[in-house]
Amino acid sequence: MIMNKASVLARYGMIRMEQYAIRKSAGFPTINQSIHAFHSLARAQQQKQVLLDLSYDIIKRNALKDGHNETPKPPIIILHGLFGNKLNNRSIGRNLNKQLGRDVYLLDLRNHGSSSHSPVHNYSAMSEDVRHFIAKHRLNAHGGPIIVGHSMGGKVAMMLVLKNPKLCSMMVCIENAPVSLRPNAEFVDYIRALMEIVNDNGKTIQTLKQADEYLAGRIGGNELVRRFLLTTLKRVTIDGSSPSSSYTFQERIPLSTLKDAIVKGEIAAWPLDPAHERWTGPALFIRATQSHYVVDEYLPLIGAFFPRFETRDIDAGHWVNAEKPGRCAETIADFVERHED
């Protein structure tokens, strides 16, 4: 559907009003989205943003199969979501490496996985880290890398291409949209439950089974989500005890920093405006049909930021990249091959 500028801006205003109503009904501060975006950018500017060197894995292309003398194809960079890490995307990465015959980089974003920790956790800082990674590893040759992001990583990918229009050749956003939403109270509950396991100090929770049972009692949810959340903790021997006796859990990632970012709206925020930023490269938005992260009402706004966007739906939940990595990879590979021809 083709929309003129007036209709796009009108729809943008309607989405703002709908989000205003959602925030008001849920008891959250009813701040106008544009004001919220302004303050989000102001916070980002006030905070000292130090670039971090990101931890990563690389799945190398098979030179024997793809040809030693063939010009390398643009690499793929995959970004995980909140609470995730580079290991979450191994399956989809291997699939893309096999189908597209190119290097695939799996990154840990700041405050996640093996990457360094920082009190600053917003999309400006995260996207700058990725830009720094691309420059440091000289990945912007051959047309620029293809950036892929899931959930929080999807917003990082969107901001990266919008703020650096010539850096990447294509962008794939899985399960997110360029909109500001109310902070997700469920995520705060997740962190509180995980911190309670850590603060137990091994008194009643010493095994993964006990930790999972505690999470099930606190947050419910399915086993897949709980297993995913438990990857943010590590099981260690209590000091002074024998290896076969007492254990406790420690944080792998700075849970209090992430909780602070969630509560302040940094994770749910989207500080950019299509009147000032737009990207005309090929953009794919993958939606999970059992999720509500990318509803039809957001499509006009997506088009305002990304006029060459297209969507594909996959029957799965929000963690579609983990539930159906093969289907995700097929969808992305089809998109890449069509736009490289």
Secondary structure, DSSP 8 states (H G I E B T S, - for coil): ----HHHHHHHHHHHHHHHHHHHHHTT-----HHHHHHHHHHHHHHS--------EEEE---HHHH-SSS-----EEEE--TT--GGGGHHHHHHHHHHH-S-EEEE--TTSTTS---S--SHHHHHHHHHHHHHHTT---TT--EEEEETHHHHHHHHHHHHSTTT-SEEEEES--S------HHHHHHHHHHHHHHHTTTSS--SHHHHHHHHHHHH---HHHHHHHHTTEEEEE-TTS-TTS-EEEEESS-HHHHHHHHHTTTTT-----TTT----S-EEEEEETT--SS-GGGHHHHHHH-TTEEEEEESS-TTHHHH-HHHHHHHHHHHHHHHH-
